[in-house]
Amino acid sequence: MSEQALTGVRILDFSQVLAGPFATQLMAQLGAQVIKVEQPVGGDMTRGLMSASSDGMAPSFLAANLGKRSLTLDLKNPKAKEIVHKLVAEADVLVENFKPGTIERLGFSFKAMKAIKPDLVYASISGFGQTGPRANLPAFDGAIQAYSGMMSISGHAETGPVRSGYFSVDMSTALNAAFAITAALLRRTNTGEGQRVDVSMLDTAMFMQSPQMTGYLVTGKAPELNGNASPTKQPTSNVFASSNGYVQVIAMKETQVQALFTELGMPERYAEFNEPTIRLARRDEVHGLIAPMIAAQTTEYWLEALDAIGVPVSAIQDFPTIAEEPQLAHREVFVELAHHLYPNKSVKVVRAAHVAEPGNPSIQGPTPTLGAHTDDILGELGYSLDQIKAMRDEGMV
């Protein structure tokens, strides 16, 4: 395998749930060595989240911790400090997403860890950031979707705001954190200095809404609930019911709008709506022309017809359908791994979302069971089998 972008980078990962673990998992797929530190009882709370199984390998945990090594350690035990110090001395990056102030109380602040490893990249991920009037408040994805205004622009006027069907803030924060940490490592290469990285879920949510938020800041007009219409509010970009389902039509360019009117059998009506400002002012009228025409034919009909004239169109696909998508198979987006309990079985997971050649992202190994590498990691730090057994008897690991 070719050397990857982060080959040789060592990450000490105290994070749990989704944003932090997905950030370090992305870095692991680029060659980083990640030690995941978990509490001895239960471990990462995501191990049992959204799962009927009690094996500690819920799908969300499985997806977020590929290729890591798991070390169980009771950070509240005073004797754990020595182990953490030894780990930090060998690390390039420390990642944590405790509630602000918690890791300082445990004795593992940026200042304390920098004294051990002066060029350490120390990344903290939190709901609102490490400073400010809301810094000490806990946060989860749904709460930030609501607080950030994200839900105020998602939903239908008739039924009210809705949250996204996936963890949009957690996942975008993971990407943001992975980018910020990697940028800090590049800066370290150039300057020799470590860096404190402070990643906020709220900040990330605002960045993700930058086009809409900037629109408000510039015009003073708040976005309305648009349902499935494009944020541009153009009536030729919307979800329309077909005779047997739904299609998303995106006719934005003027040539696409004209082609759409022609395909719908009313080329003469285009002259009435041949400018975006006109269509915007007469949204309901344009929608009233398009919707019944789309509804008269099947989804399959419109996919073929609109593809043929260069108008972007898609069926509203469900997970079972997209999971069988040939394009994703070609890109090797889904990777098959041996099951953690049953080697003769396999599980499919989603890999990193880009392709690079050489040094393509790759999954280094399976998601670890709780504490799977505790003895190995402690042994590498110089602890004897008797010392490790004593720690285990004490409940420290």
matplotlib code that plots the C-alpha trace (Angstrom):
import matplotlib.pyplot as plt

x = [0.0, 1.3, 2.0, -1.0, -1.4, -1.4, 0.8, 2.7, 0.5, -0.5, -3.8, -5.0, -8.8, -10.9, -14.0, -17.3, -20.7, -20.3, -18.6, -15.2, -15.1, -16.0, -13.3, -10.6, -12.0, -11.5, -8.0, -7.4, -8.5, -5.7, -3.1, -3.2, -2.8, -5.7, -5.9, -9.5, -9.7, -13.0, -14.3, -14.0, -17.7, -19.8, -17.3, -18.4, -22.2, -22.7, -21.8, -25.4, -27.2, -29.9, -29.3, -31.3, -28.1, -26.1, -22.7, -21.5, -21.1, -24.2, -24.1, -23.4, -20.4, -19.3, -19.2, -17.5, -14.5, -13.1, -9.5, -8.9, -7.4, -9.5, -7.9, -10.1, -9.0, -10.8, -9.6, -10.9, -8.4, -5.3, -3.1, -4.4, -2.5, 0.8, -0.6, -2.1, 1.2, 3.0, 0.5, 0.6, 4.5, 4.2, 1.2, 0.9, -2.8, -5.1, -8.9, -11.5, -15.2, -16.0, -18.2, -15.9, -13.9, -14.2, -10.8, -9.1, -10.6, -9.3, -5.8, -5.3, -5.6, -3.9, -1.4, -0.6, -0.3, 1.7, 4.3, 4.7, 4.6, 5.3, 4.3, 1.0, -2.1, -4.8, -8.4, -11.5, -14.9, -18.0, -21.5, -20.8, -17.0, -14.6, -15.4, -18.4, -21.7, -23.0, -19.7, -20.6, -23.9, -24.2, -25.3, -26.4, -27.1, -30.8, -30.4, -27.9, -30.1, -32.9, -30.7, -28.7, -31.8, -31.3, -34.8, -36.4, -35.5, -36.4, -40.0, -43.3, -45.3, -48.3, -46.7, -43.8, -40.1, -38.4, -34.9, -32.9, -33.3, -29.6, -27.1, -26.3, -24.5, -22.5, -21.3, -20.4, -18.6, -16.6, -15.5, -14.7, -12.7, -10.8, -9.9, -8.9, -6.7, -5.0, -4.5, -2.9, -0.6, 0.4, 1.1, 3.2, 5.3, 5.9, 6.5, 7.4, 4.6, 1.6, -1.8, -5.0, -8.0, -11.4, -14.2, -17.8, -21.0, -22.8, -20.1, -20.1, -23.9, -23.6, -20.9, -23.1, -25.9, -23.6, -25.5, -28.8, -27.4, -25.4, -28.6, -30.3, -27.3, -27.2, -31.0, -32.4, -35.1, -35.3, -35.8, -39.2, -40.1, -39.9, -40.7, -38.9, -38.5, -34.9, -33.6, -33.5, -37.3, -37.4, -40.6, -38.9, -36.7, -38.8, -40.1, -43.1, -45.5, -45.5, -48.2, -46.3, -43.9, -41.9, -39.2, -36.8, -36.5, -33.7, -34.2, -32.1, -30.3, -32.5, -31.9, -33.1, -36.2, -37.1, -36.4, -38.7, -41.6, -41.1, -41.0, -44.2, -46.0, -46.3, -43.4, -45.5, -46.0, -42.2, -42.4, -44.5, -41.9, -38.6, -36.8, -36.0, -37.5, -40.8, -41.0, -40.1, -42.9, -45.4, -44.2, -47.7, -48.8, -45.7, -46.0, -49.7, -48.6, -45.9, -47.3, -50.3, -48.1, -45.6, -48.3, -49.7, -46.6, -44.6, -41.3, -39.5, -40.9, -39.6, -36.2, -35.7, -37.4, -35.7, -32.3, -32.6, -33.0, -30.4, -32.7, -31.3, -33.8, -33.8, -36.2, -36.6, -34.7, -34.7, -31.8, -32.5, -32.3, -29.2, -27.4, -27.5, -26.4, -23.8, -22.1, -21.4, -20.2, -17.8, -16.5, -16.1, -18.1, -19.3, -16.6, -17.2, -15.5, -15.5, -18.1, -16.6, -18.2, -18.7, -15.6, -17.6, -20.1, -19.5, -20.8, -20.8, -19.7, -19.2, -15.7, -14.2, -15.9, -13.1, -10.8, -7.0, -4.3, -1.9, -2.6, -6.3, -8.2, -8.6, -10.0, -7.0, -9.0, -12.3, -14.0, -12.6, -14.6, -14.4, -10.8, -9.6, -6.1, -5.8, -3.1, -1.2, -1.1, -0.1, 2.6, 4.0, 4.2, 6.3, 3.9, 4.3, 1.6, 1.4, 1.0, -1.7, -3.5, -3.4, -4.9, -7.6, -8.3, -8.6, -11.1, -8.8, -8.7]
y = [0.0, 3.5, 5.8, 7.8, 11.5, 10.7, 7.6, 7.7, 10.2, 9.1, 10.2, 9.8, 9.9, 10.6, 11.5, 9.6, 9.6, 10.8, 14.0, 13.3, 9.6, 10.1, 12.8, 10.5, 7.6, 9.6, 10.3, 6.6, 5.8, 8.2, 6.2, 7.7, 5.3, 6.0, 4.8, 5.2, 5.7, 4.5, 4.1, 0.6, 0.0, 0.5, 2.5, 5.0, 5.5, 4.9, 1.2, 0.6, 3.4, 2.6, -1.1, -4.0, -6.0, -6.1, -6.9, -3.3, -2.9, -0.8, 0.2, 3.9, 2.9, 0.4, 3.0, 5.7, 3.7, 1.6, 0.8, 2.1, 0.4, 0.5, 1.1, 1.1, 3.6, 5.2, 8.8, 9.7, 7.3, 9.3, 6.5, 6.9, 10.2, 8.3, 6.3, 9.3, 11.2, 8.3, 8.1, 11.9, 11.8, 9.5, 11.2, 13.9, 14.7, 14.6, 14.8, 15.2, 16.2, 16.4, 19.2, 22.2, 22.3, 18.5, 17.5, 20.4, 19.1, 15.6, 17.1, 16.8, 20.4, 21.8, 23.5, 20.4, 18.2, 20.8, 20.6, 16.9, 17.3, 20.9, 20.3, 18.5, 19.3, 19.4, 19.4, 20.0, 19.5, 20.8, 22.2, 25.9, 26.2, 26.4, 30.0, 32.3, 32.6, 29.2, 27.3, 25.2, 23.9, 20.3, 19.8, 17.1, 17.1, 17.8, 20.6, 22.4, 21.9, 23.7, 26.3, 27.2, 28.1, 25.0, 23.7, 27.1, 26.7, 23.0, 21.8, 22.8, 25.9, 23.8, 21.3, 23.3, 22.9, 19.5, 18.2, 16.4, 12.6, 12.1, 13.6, 16.6, 18.7, 15.8, 14.6, 18.1, 18.8, 15.6, 16.8, 20.2, 18.8, 16.4, 19.3, 21.6, 18.9, 18.0, 21.7, 22.0, 19.1, 20.8, 24.0, 22.0, 20.7, 24.2, 25.9, 23.2, 24.4, 22.5, 24.1, 24.2, 23.5, 24.5, 23.1, 24.1, 22.3, 25.6, 27.3, 24.4, 24.6, 28.3, 27.6, 24.9, 27.5, 30.2, 30.9, 31.3, 33.2, 35.6, 36.2, 37.2, 39.3, 41.2, 41.6, 41.4, 39.0, 35.7, 32.5, 30.9, 27.2, 26.1, 22.4, 20.5, 23.6, 24.8, 27.5, 29.7, 29.5, 28.9, 27.0, 24.9, 23.4, 21.3, 17.8, 16.9, 13.9, 11.6, 9.0, 6.4, 8.3, 11.5, 13.2, 16.0, 18.4, 21.0, 23.3, 26.4, 27.5, 29.3, 26.7, 24.0, 25.9, 26.4, 22.7, 21.8, 23.8, 22.3, 18.8, 19.4, 20.4, 24.1, 25.8, 28.9, 29.5, 29.8, 33.3, 34.4, 33.1, 33.6, 35.4, 34.1, 37.2, 36.7, 33.0, 34.0, 36.6, 34.0, 30.9, 29.4, 30.0, 28.2, 25.4, 25.0, 24.6, 22.0, 19.8, 18.3, 17.6, 15.7, 13.9, 12.5, 10.3, 7.8, 8.5, 6.3, 8.3, 11.6, 10.2, 9.2, 12.2, 14.9, 13.2, 13.3, 17.1, 17.9, 18.8, 17.4, 14.9, 12.2, 9.8, 10.0, 6.9, 4.9, 3.2, -0.3, 1.2, 3.4, 0.6, -1.3, 1.7, 0.6, 4.0, 3.5, 0.0, 1.3, 3.9, 1.2, 3.4, 0.3, -2.0, -5.5, -6.5, -9.7, -9.7, -8.9, -12.0, -14.4, -14.5, -16.5, -13.6, -10.1, -6.5, -3.6, -0.2, 3.2, 4.3, 7.8, 10.0, 10.6, 8.8, 9.5, 7.8, 6.8, 6.7, 6.1, 6.1, 2.6, 0.9, -0.3, -2.8, -3.6, -1.6, -2.7, -4.4, -2.6, -2.7, -5.1, -3.6, -2.6, -5.2, -4.6, -0.8, -0.9, -3.5, -1.2, 1.6, -0.7, -2.1, -5.7, -8.4, -8.3, -4.5, -4.7, -7.4, -5.2, -2.3, -4.6, -5.9, -2.3, -1.5, 1.2, -0.6]
z = [0.0, -0.8, 2.0, 3.0, 4.0, 7.8, 7.9, 11.2, 12.9, 16.4, 17.8, 21.4, 21.2, 24.3, 22.2, 22.1, 20.4, 16.7, 15.9, 17.5, 16.7, 13.1, 12.8, 14.1, 12.0, 8.9, 9.9, 10.6, 7.0, 5.9, 7.9, 11.4, 14.4, 16.8, 20.4, 21.6, 25.4, 26.9, 30.4, 31.7, 32.3, 29.2, 27.2, 24.5, 25.1, 21.3, 21.8, 22.8, 21.0, 18.4, 18.7, 20.1, 20.5, 23.7, 22.1, 22.5, 18.7, 17.7, 14.0, 14.8, 16.9, 14.4, 11.6, 13.7, 15.1, 12.3, 12.5, 16.0, 19.1, 22.3, 25.7, 28.8, 31.5, 34.4, 34.0, 37.5, 39.1, 40.1, 38.9, 35.4, 35.0, 34.6, 31.7, 30.0, 30.3, 28.7, 25.9, 25.3, 25.1, 22.1, 20.5, 17.8, 18.4, 21.4, 20.7, 23.3, 23.4, 27.1, 28.3, 28.5, 31.8, 32.4, 30.9, 32.9, 36.1, 35.2, 35.0, 31.3, 30.1, 27.0, 29.1, 31.1, 28.0, 26.1, 29.0, 28.2, 24.4, 23.2, 19.6, 20.4, 18.4, 21.0, 19.6, 21.7, 20.2, 21.9, 21.3, 21.7, 21.9, 24.8, 25.7, 25.6, 27.5, 26.4, 26.6, 29.6, 28.2, 26.9, 23.3, 21.0, 17.2, 17.4, 19.9, 17.7, 14.6, 16.6, 18.2, 15.0, 13.0, 10.8, 11.6, 10.9, 7.3, 7.0, 6.7, 5.3, 6.2, 6.7, 9.2, 10.7, 11.1, 11.0, 11.8, 9.2, 9.0, 9.7, 12.2, 10.0, 12.7, 14.2, 10.8, 9.4, 12.7, 12.2, 8.8, 10.1, 13.0, 10.8, 8.5, 11.4, 13.0, 9.7, 9.0, 12.5, 11.6, 8.4, 10.3, 12.7, 9.8, 8.6, 12.0, 14.5, 16.8, 18.2, 18.3, 20.3, 18.0, 19.3, 17.1, 17.9, 16.7, 16.6, 14.6, 12.2, 11.8, 10.9, 8.4, 6.8, 6.5, 5.2, 1.9, 3.8, 6.8, 4.6, 2.6, 5.9, 7.0, 3.7, 3.1, 6.6, 5.4, 7.1, 5.0, 5.1, 5.3, 1.7, 2.0, -0.8, -3.0, -3.7, -1.3, -4.4, -4.4, -8.1, -8.9, -11.6, -8.8, -6.5, -5.7, -7.7, -7.4, -10.3, -11.0, -9.0, -6.7, -6.5, -8.6, -7.7, -10.7, -10.7, -13.7, -12.8, -16.0, -18.5, -21.2, -18.7, -17.8, -21.5, -22.2, -19.3, -20.6, -24.0, -22.7, -20.7, -23.9, -23.3, -25.1, -25.7, -22.0, -21.5, -23.0, -20.0, -17.5, -19.3, -16.4, -12.9, -11.3, -13.1, -12.0, -8.5, -8.4, -9.8, -8.0, -7.3, -10.9, -12.4, -9.9, -10.9, -14.5, -13.8, -11.1, -12.9, -16.0, -13.9, -12.0, -15.3, -16.0, -14.0, -12.2, -14.7, -17.6, -16.2, -15.4, -19.0, -20.6, -18.5, -18.7, -22.4, -22.5, -19.9, -17.0, -13.7, -12.2, -9.6, -8.1, -4.3, -3.5, -0.2, 1.5, 0.1, -3.4, -3.0, -1.2, -4.5, -6.6, -9.2, -9.0, -5.3, -6.0, -8.7, -6.2, -3.5, -1.0, 0.9, 2.4, 3.6, 6.9, 9.0, 11.7, 15.2, 16.8, 13.8, 11.5, 8.9, 8.6, 7.3, 7.8, 5.4, 6.4, 4.6, 4.0, 3.6, 1.0, -1.4, -3.7, -4.0, -6.0, -4.7, -1.0, -1.2, 2.1, 3.4, 6.5, 8.6, 10.6, 12.3, 15.0, 18.3, 21.1, 24.4, 25.7, 23.0, 23.0, 26.6, 27.5, 24.3, 24.7, 28.3, 27.5, 24.8, 27.5, 29.6, 32.1, 33.2, 33.1, 36.9, 36.9, 34.3, 36.3, 39.4, 37.4, 36.2, 39.7, 40.8, 38.0, 36.6, 33.2]

ax = plt.figure().add_subplot(projection="3d")
ax.plot(x, y, z, "-o")
ax.set_aspect("equal")
plt.show()
